[in-house]
């Protein structure tokens, strides 16, 4: 990971900058697009097992994705 947002689901799961996600819910992850696709298909608030490598050491974590918040509405004058 190149960035972990404070107070995010990733931060709460214990992910750190430099971690490499190897598997998400048992599915091999080889690149960012595969990770994005797998996350998009995962229901929010469901615990998901992660297999990561941290400094070459395999680790297992669990993350629970959050429901996306809609962007704020901006009202423009007519």
N, C-alpha and C positions, 0 to 999 in steps of 0.2 A: 504494500500500500504506500502510496506517495503522500497521502493526507488522511487524517482521521479527524472528523469534525467533533468538537467538544459537545457533550450531551447528546450524541447521536447513538443509534442502535449499535453501530460498530464499536464506538468507544465503550458503551456499557457492556458489550460482550468481551472486552479486553483486547481488541485488535489494536496494533501499534503500527506506526510508520515503519516500513521495511518488511512487514509480514507479507508472505505470499500465500494467497488462498489456493489450495490444491484441489479441494473438493467442497461442494456445497450440497448438502443433503444427499451425499453419496455420488453425486455427479461430478466427474472430472472437469476441472476448469483449467483451460490452457491459455486463455487470453481475456482481456477486459470485456470483449463483446460477449463471450460465453457467460461471464459472470453477470453482466447486465441482463442478458436474456433469461438466465435462471432466476435472478431476483425478480424480474418482471412477472414471472409465472408463479411466484410464491405468494400465498395469501398473507396479509399482514397479521401480526401478533401471534403467529405460529412459531414455536421454537424450531430452529433449523440447525442441525449439526454442521459444523465447519471443520475441515482439516486444513491446517495451515503449516507453514514452515517459518520459524523465527530463528534467524541466524543459523540456518541449516538443521535446526532441531524440529522434528515433527511435533505438533501439538493439536489437541482437539478443543474446540470452543463451541458454545451454543449462542446463536444470535436470534433475536425476535424482531422482525422488521416492523416498522411503524406504518400506520396509515398515513398517506401523503396528505399534507394540508393544502387546501386550495389557495392559490395566490390571492392576495388582497385585491378587492375591486377598487378601481380608481374611477371616480365619476368626474367627467369633464363637463364644463358648462356648455349649454347649447350654442 
